[in-house]
């Protein structure tokens, strides 16, 4: 059995632990005893809860609320909340249900009742069998996780989801950033796939976390320590992956320092050093944008299409140059090749002849200044591929940011095809970049002359609530239509039916009173105010929080706002 802790409970434990030596001792003792068999604890049945909630006292005014569940093939003890004892009349028990993640926000009842309370034993034996040990005679086991005489209602939701709550695997009393995240069911299933693996993950699906887990698992085997390379595009992602790997070392001791995490340009400079050539002189990110902008201003579409110069810049880099994989034939390709490309994302926005002239000028200026962009560096390194070091595993994060020639180089840096992992999201392409999963598969084919698998899709967004995911899906449809791309993968949210915004227009005094009342019932409330002589507009939530009586809805002009029933 493993212990996981919600981030809100972890923060409270760290604060309590840091008060003084006695509080530190109590936390240490409580955590050590949580998984012990035979210890008497209070177990509660709350109205609206799908499972019993257990408590472990820290002191007379503070208890740990936790539940049990199954996740990733193992029994989990889930520390949900640190708060006052349930007998405290001022304590809102709805906070327990919300933190535990067993009940979505919109299903939390207005009034939480303490239907039943017992003192019994919790531990491996009492939760995985049907033992009657230490239970009152009138109590019978209906389910391994349900010690009460009345069974809880069956729920369709997978108990592993935790309704979008972020839980960390407790490997010690450390900050949240130092503890590994508890993976979702979809992420765990993905980790069961064999390499080579290409996977398409929507925004917020945890692609980077999964890549780090894949890499860490390769160094836990009994064989000799393999060489693992993870490639990212930004320093921020590199640092994030390194932090995940360090947290995983605390869970399963490994030697994650043996995993090389490099940004693309760091890797190129490392490989240049292996060849004993000078580091690449990288062209600035905004290089040539001004020249493109001046040219665009002379065209009929000047001023009508925003950021056209950036779309042109990316098209030159990713399509005209990124598809050129032969070191002996540098880009751009012959002019006729551009006119054979149909359709081109920039059709109707700029004359193809002007576009080709810009591409030639772009490459000429790079050569004159001795600068390299990402595609030029990849082609130069490909010319010396046999002299470059090879890795047992090569894993690429945010693969949609790479061109064909870059992916070909990365594929050939791997010692075998079944050591490759590409993770990305085609729907996060911002400009007219010619990325597709078929293109990524083509790079692997060119490197290994063998067909790689089709990409696996993970479609749960764990970062955003349902309304945000739905808005993002709508915007993605608009973007893909503009860029003439295939339909996007719609993102789902495991924070289902999260409260939605509503607009109110009320006089200042009434609005202040309403907001104060709502905040006292919900616990926190986000508002947007707009100064207006006739009233104030405020954005609140339309779902119901713990103990709320329903939110106010706008009323016809001249009539008072009235409460709307919760949904």
C-alpha positions in Angstrom: 0.0 0.0 0.0 1.3 3.4 -0.9 0.4 6.8 0.7 -0.5 9.7 -1.4 -1.3 13.2 -0.2 -3.3 16.1 -1.8 -1.3 19.2 -2.3 -3.5 21.2 0.1 -3.0 18.6 2.8 0.7 18.5 2.2 1.0 22.2 2.6 -0.9 22.1 5.9 1.3 19.2 7.2 4.4 21.2 6.4 3.1 24.2 8.3 2.1 22.1 11.3 5.4 20.2 11.2 7.4 23.4 11.3 5.8 24.9 14.4 8.1 23.3 16.9 9.7 20.0 17.9 6.5 18.6 19.5 4.4 19.3 16.4 7.2 17.8 14.3 7.1 14.6 16.4 3.3 14.3 16.1 3.4 14.5 12.3 6.2 12.0 12.1 4.4 9.6 14.4 1.1 10.0 12.6 2.6 9.3 9.1 4.5 6.3 10.4 1.3 4.9 11.9 -1.1 5.5 9.0 -0.4 2.2 7.3 -0.1 0.1 10.4 -2.6 -2.7 11.0 -4.7 -2.9 14.1 -4.6 0.7 15.1 -8.0 2.1 16.2 -9.2 5.1 14.2 -12.4 6.9 13.8 -14.2 6.2 10.5 -17.0 8.4 9.3 -19.9 8.0 6.9 -20.8 11.4 5.4 -23.9 12.1 3.3 -23.0 12.2 -0.3 -19.7 10.4 0.1 -19.1 7.2 -2.0 -16.7 5.7 0.6 -15.9 5.9 4.3 -13.6 8.7 5.5 -11.1 7.9 8.2 -9.4 10.2 10.6 -6.1 10.2 12.5 -5.6 12.8 15.3 -2.6 15.1 15.4 -4.0 16.8 18.5 -7.3 17.6 20.0 -8.0 20.4 17.5 -6.4 18.9 14.3 -7.0 15.6 12.5 -5.9 14.0 9.3 -8.8 13.0 7.0 -8.0 10.2 4.6 -9.7 7.6 2.4 -8.6 4.3 0.7 -8.8 3.4 -2.9 -7.2 1.5 -5.7 -4.9 3.1 -8.1 -2.3 1.8 -10.6 -2.8 -1.8 -9.4 -2.1 -1.0 -5.8 -4.1 0.0 -2.7 -3.8 3.7 -1.9 -4.2 5.6 1.4 -5.1 9.1 0.3 -4.5 11.9 2.7 -7.1 14.5 1.6 -7.3 17.2 4.2 -5.9 18.5 7.5 -8.6 20.2 9.6 -10.6 20.4 12.8 -12.3 17.3 14.2 -15.7 16.4 12.7 -17.4 17.2 15.9 -16.5 20.9 15.5 -19.7 22.6 14.6 -17.8 25.4 12.8 -16.1 23.0 10.4 -17.7 22.5 7.0 -17.5 18.8 6.2 -18.1 19.6 2.6 -14.4 20.6 2.4 -13.5 17.0 3.2 -15.6 15.7 0.3 -14.1 18.3 -2.0 -10.5 17.7 -1.0 -10.9 13.9 -1.1 -11.8 14.1 -4.8 -14.4 11.3 -4.6 -17.2 13.8 -5.3 -17.1 16.3 -8.1 -17.7 19.9 -7.1 -21.2 20.1 -8.6 -22.4 17.0 -6.6 -21.4 18.2 -3.1 -24.7 18.5 -1.2 -25.8 21.7 0.4 -25.8 20.1 3.8 -23.3 17.4 4.8 -24.5 15.1 7.6 -22.5 12.8 9.7 -24.6 9.7 9.2 -22.4 7.3 11.1 -19.3 7.2 13.2 -17.3 4.3 14.5 -13.9 3.5 16.0 -12.3 0.6 14.1 -9.0 -0.6 12.7 -7.7 0.4 9.3 -4.8 -1.3 7.6 -3.9 -3.8 4.9 -5.6 -6.8 6.4 -8.8 -5.0 7.4 -9.2 -3.3 4.0 -8.3 -6.1 1.7 -10.3 -8.9 3.3 -13.6 -9.5 4.9 -12.3 -9.7 8.5 -14.7 -8.9 11.3 -11.8 -8.1 13.7 -12.4 -5.2 16.0 -15.8 -4.3 14.4 -19.1 -4.1 16.4 -21.3 -7.2 16.0 -23.9 -5.3 14.1 -21.5 -4.2 11.4 -20.9 -6.4 8.4 -18.5 -6.0 5.5 -20.3 -5.3 2.3 -17.1 -4.4 0.3 -13.5 -4.4 1.1 -13.4 -0.6 1.2 -16.8 -0.2 3.0 -17.0 -1.1 6.7 -20.5 0.1 7.2 -23.6 -2.0 7.3 -25.3 0.0 4.5 -23.5 -0.3 1.2 -22.5 2.9 -0.7 -24.0 3.5 -4.1 -22.1 2.2 -7.1 -20.5 5.0 -9.1 -19.5 4.8 -12.7 -16.4 6.9 -12.2 -13.1 5.3 -11.9 -11.9 5.7 -8.3 -8.4 6.4 -9.6 -9.4 9.7 -11.1 -9.7 11.7 -7.8 -11.8 14.2 -9.8 -8.9 16.2 -10.9 -7.3 16.7 -7.5 -3.5 16.8 -7.6 -2.0 14.1 -5.3 1.6 13.5 -4.6 3.2 10.1 -3.7 4.4 10.6 -0.1 8.1 9.5 0.0 8.9 11.8 2.9 7.8 15.1 4.3 9.0 17.3 1.4 7.7 20.1 -0.6 5.2 19.3 -3.4 7.9 19.9 -6.0 10.1 17.2 -4.5 7.4 14.5 -4.4 6.4 12.6 -7.6 2.9 13.2 -8.9 0.4 10.4 -8.7 -0.2 9.5 -12.3 -3.7 9.2 -13.7 -5.2 5.9 -15.1 -4.7 7.1 -18.7 -1.0 8.0 -18.0 -0.4 4.7 -16.3 -1.8 2.8 -19.2 0.4 4.8 -21.6 3.5 3.8 -19.6 2.6 0.2 -20.3 3.3 0.7 -24.1 6.4 -0.7 -25.6 8.9 1.5 -27.5 9.1 2.9 -30.1 6.2 5.1 -29.1 4.7 8.2 -30.6 2.0 9.8 -28.5 -0.3 12.7 -29.1 -1.3 14.4 -25.9 -3.7 17.4 -25.5 -2.6 20.4 -23.6 -2.4 19.7 -19.9 -2.3 15.9 -20.4 1.0 15.5 -18.6 3.2 14.7 -21.7 6.4 15.9 -20.1 5.7 14.0 -16.8 5.1 10.8 -18.8 8.3 11.3 -20.8 10.2 11.7 -17.5 8.6 8.5 -16.1 9.5 6.6 -19.2 13.1 7.6 -19.0 13.4 6.8 -15.3 11.9 3.4 -15.7 14.7 2.5 -18.2 17.3 2.9 -15.5 15.5 0.7 -12.9 16.1 -2.6 -14.7 18.6 -5.3 -13.6 20.8 -4.8 -16.8 23.7 -2.4 -17.1 22.8 1.2 -16.8 21.5 2.4 -20.3 22.3 5.7 -21.9 19.1 7.8 -22.0 18.7 11.2 -23.8 15.7 13.5 -23.3 15.5 16.5 -25.6 13.4 19.6 -25.0 13.3 23.0 -26.7 13.4 25.3 -23.6 15.4 25.6 -20.4 12.2 25.7 -18.5 11.1 22.3 -19.7 14.6 20.9 -19.1 14.6 22.1 -15.5 11.0 20.7 -15.0 12.1 17.3 -16.3 15.2 17.2 -14.0 13.0 18.0 -11.0 10.6 15.2 -11.9 13.5 12.8 -12.2 14.9 13.8 -8.9 11.5 13.2 -7.2 11.3 9.8 -8.8 14.7 8.9 -7.3 13.0 9.4 -3.9 10.3 7.0 -4.9 12.4 4.3 -6.6 16.1 4.8 -5.9 17.8 5.2 -9.3 20.6 7.0 -10.9 18.7 9.7 -12.8 21.9 11.7 -13.0 22.8 9.3 -15.7 19.9 10.5 -17.8 21.0 13.4 -20.0 18.4 16.1 -20.3 19.3 18.7 -23.0 17.7 21.5 -24.9 17.9 21.1 -28.6 20.7 23.7 -28.9 22.6 22.4 -26.0 22.6 19.0 -27.6 23.8 20.4 -30.9 26.7 22.2 -29.2 27.6 19.0 -27.3 27.6 17.0 -30.5 29.7 19.7 -32.2 32.2 19.3 -29.4 32.4 15.6 -30.0 33.3 16.4 -33.6 35.8 18.9 -32.4 34.2 21.8 -34.3 33.2 25.2 -32.9 29.9 25.6 -31.2 27.2 26.9 -33.4 26.7 30.6 -33.8 22.9 30.7 -33.4 20.8 33.2 -35.3 18.7 35.4 -33.0 15.0 34.3 -32.7 13.7 37.5 -34.4 16.3 37.3 -37.2 15.0 38.4 -40.6 11.6 39.3 -39.3 12.1 43.0 -40.1 13.1 42.2 -43.6 10.0 40.0 -44.1 7.8 42.8 -42.5 9.2 45.4 -45.0 8.4 43.1 -47.9 4.9 42.3 -46.6 4.1 46.0 -46.4 4.5 46.3 -50.2 1.9 43.5 -50.8 -1.9 43.9 -51.3 -2.5 42.1 -48.0 -0.5 44.6 -46.0 -2.3 45.4 -42.7 -5.1 42.9 -43.2 -3.4 39.8 -41.8 -1.8 39.9 -38.3 1.5 38.3 -37.7 1.9 37.4 -41.3 5.7 37.9 -41.1 5.9 35.3 -38.4 3.9 32.8 -40.4 6.2 33.4 -43.4 9.3 33.1 -41.2 8.1 29.7 -39.8 7.1 28.5 -43.2 10.6 29.2 -44.5 12.3 27.5 -41.5 10.0 24.5 -41.1 8.8 23.7 -44.6 11.2 25.0 -47.2 14.2 24.3 -45.0 13.0 21.7 -42.5 12.2 19.2 -45.2 15.6 19.4 -46.7 17.5 16.4 -45.2 20.4 16.0 -47.6 23.5 17.7 -46.3 24.8 17.8 -49.9 21.8 19.8 -51.2 21.2 22.8 -48.9 17.9 24.7 -49.0 15.9 26.2 -50.4 14.9 23.6 -53.0 14.6 24.6 -56.6 11.9 27.2 -57.2 9.7 24.8 -59.0 9.4 22.6 -55.9 7.6 25.4 -54.1 5.0 25.8 -56.8 4.3 22.0 -56.7 3.3 22.2 -53.0 -0.5 22.3 -52.9 -2.0 23.6 -50.9 0.4 25.9 -49.1 -0.8 27.4 -45.8 0.1 30.9 -47.1 -2.0 30.6 -50.3 -3.8 33.9 -50.9 -1.7 35.7 -48.4 1.6 36.2 -50.3 2.7 35.5 -53.9 4.7 32.3 -54.0 7.4 33.9 -56.1 7.9 36.6 -53.4 7.9 33.9 -50.8 10.7 32.0 -52.6 12.8 35.1 -53.0 12.5 35.8 -49.3 13.6 32.2 -48.5 16.7 32.7 -50.7 17.5 36.0 -49.1 17.1 34.5 -45.6 19.5 31.7 -46.4 22.0 34.1 -48.0 22.1 36.4 -45.0 22.6 33.5 -42.6 25.6 32.3 -44.7 27.1 35.8 -44.9 27.0 36.2 -41.1 28.1 32.7 -40.3 24.9 32.0 -38.3 23.0 28.7 -38.0 19.3 28.1 -37.4 18.1 24.8 -36.0 17.6 23.1 -39.4 21.1 24.1 -40.6 22.7 22.7 -37.5 20.8 19.4 -37.9 21.9 19.0 -41.5 25.6 19.7 -40.6 25.5 17.1 -37.8 23.7 14.6 -40.1 26.7 14.8 -42.4 28.8 13.3 -39.6 26.3 10.9 -38.1 28.6 7.9 -38.0 31.1 9.9 -35.8 28.5 11.0 -33.3 27.7 9.2 -30.0 24.6 7.0 -29.9 22.1 6.4 -27.1 20.1 3.4 -26.0 17.0 5.7 -25.6 16.2 9.0 -27.3 13.0 10.7 -26.0 11.8 14.0 -27.5 9.3 16.3 -25.7 7.0 18.7 -27.6 7.9 17.0 -30.8 5.6 19.4 -32.8 8.3 22.1 -32.4 10.8 20.1 -34.5 11.2 19.9 -38.3 11.7 16.7 -40.4 15.5 17.1 -40.6 15.8 17.6 -36.8 13.7 14.5 -36.1 15.8 12.5 -38.6 18.9 13.4 -36.7 17.4 12.5 -33.3 16.1 9.2 -34.7 19.6 8.3 -35.9 21.2 9.2 -32.6 19.3 6.2 -31.1 21.1 2.8 -31.3 17.8 1.1 -32.3 14.3 2.0 -33.3 12.7 0.5 -30.2 14.5 3.1 -28.1 12.6 6.0 -29.5 9.8 8.1 -27.9 8.2 11.1 -29.5 5.7 13.1 -27.4 3.8 16.1 -28.6 0.6 17.8 -29.6 0.0 18.7 -33.2 -2.8 21.1 -32.0 -0.2 23.3 -30.3 1.4 24.4 -33.5 1.2 28.2 -33.5 2.2 29.1 -37.0 2.1 27.5 -40.5 4.6 24.8 -39.5 4.5 21.7 -41.6 4.4 19.3 -38.7 2.2 16.1 -38.7 2.5 12.7 -37.1 2.9 11.2 -40.5 5.9 13.5 -41.0 7.4 12.3 -37.6 6.8 8.7 -38.7 8.5 9.5 -42.0 11.6 10.6 -40.1 11.8 7.3 -38.2 11.2 5.4 -41.4 14.1 7.3 -43.1 16.4 6.5 -40.2 15.5 2.8 -39.8 13.8 1.7 -43.0 11.0 0.3 -40.8 7.5 1.5 -40.2 6.9 2.9 -36.7 3.6 2.6 -35.0 0.7 5.0 -35.3 0.6 7.6 -32.5 -1.3 6.8 -29.3 -3.7 9.5 -28.1 -4.2 10.7 -24.6 -7.0 13.2 -24.4 -7.5 14.2 -20.7 -6.6 17.7 -19.7 -5.6 17.6 -16.0 -4.6 21.3 -16.0 -7.9 23.1 -16.7 -11.6 22.7 -15.7 -14.3 21.7 -18.1 -15.4 25.1 -19.3 -11.8 26.1 -20.2 -11.3 22.8 -22.0 -14.4 23.4 -24.0 -13.4 26.9 -24.9 -9.9 25.6 -26.0 -11.6 23.0 -28.2 -13.6 25.7 -30.0 -10.5 27.9 -30.5 -8.5 24.9 -31.8 -11.2 24.2 -34.4 -11.0 27.8 -35.6 -7.2 27.7 -35.8 -7.0 24.4 -37.7 -9.5 25.7 -40.2 -7.3 28.8 -40.7 -4.1 26.8 -41.1 -5.8 24.1 -43.2 -4.9 21.4 -40.8 -6.7 18.2 -39.8 -9.4 18.3 -37.1 -8.0 18.7 -33.6 -8.2 16.1 -30.8 -10.9 17.4 -28.5 -9.6 17.6 -24.9 -11.6 16.1 -22.0 -11.4 17.3 -18.5 -11.5 15.1 -15.4 -12.7 18.1 -13.5 -16.2 17.5 -14.9 -18.9 20.1 -14.7 -16.7 22.7 -12.9 -18.8 25.8 -12.1 -19.2 28.3 -14.9 -19.1 32.1 -14.8 -22.2 34.2 -14.6 -22.7 37.9 -15.0 -24.5 40.1 -12.5 -25.4 43.8 -12.6 -26.3 45.1 -9.2 -25.9 48.3 -7.2 -22.7 48.4 -5.3 -24.2 47.8 -1.8 -26.2 44.8 -2.9 -23.3 43.3 -4.8 -20.9 43.6 -1.8 -23.4 41.9 0.4 -24.0 39.1 -2.1 -20.3 38.5 -2.7 -19.6 38.4 1.0 -22.4 35.8 1.5 -21.2 33.7 -1.4 -17.6 33.8 -0.3 -18.6 32.7 3.2 -20.4 29.6 1.8 -18.0 28.6 -1.1 -14.8 29.5 0.7 -13.3 31.5 -2.2 -14.8 33.5 -5.0 -13.2 35.1 -8.1 -14.9 38.3 -9.3 -14.3 40.8 -12.0 -15.5 44.3 -11.3 -16.4 47.1 -13.8 -17.0 50.6 -12.6 -20.4 51.7 -13.9 -22.8 54.4 -12.6 -25.7 52.0 -13.1 -24.2 49.1 -11.2 -21.3 46.7 -11.0 -20.8 43.6 -13.1 -19.3 40.6 -11.3 -18.3 37.2 -12.5 -19.0 34.4 -10.0 -19.6 30.7 -10.2 -22.9 29.1 -11.2 -22.3 25.7 -9.6 -22.9 25.2 -5.9 -20.2 24.9 -3.4 -20.2 23.2 0.0 -23.1 24.5 2.0 -24.3 27.0 -0.6 -28.0 27.6 -1.2 -27.6 28.4 -4.9 -26.2 31.4 -6.6 -27.9 34.5 -7.8 -28.9 34.8 -11.4 -29.5 38.0 -13.4 -33.0 39.3 -13.3 -34.9 41.6 -15.7 -34.1 45.3 -15.3 -36.0 46.8 -12.4 -36.4 43.5 -10.6 -34.3 42.1 -7.7 -31.9 39.3 -8.4 -33.2 36.0 -7.1 -31.4 32.8 -6.1 -31.2 30.1 -8.8 -31.5 26.5 -7.9 -28.2 24.5 -8.1 -27.7 22.3 -11.1 
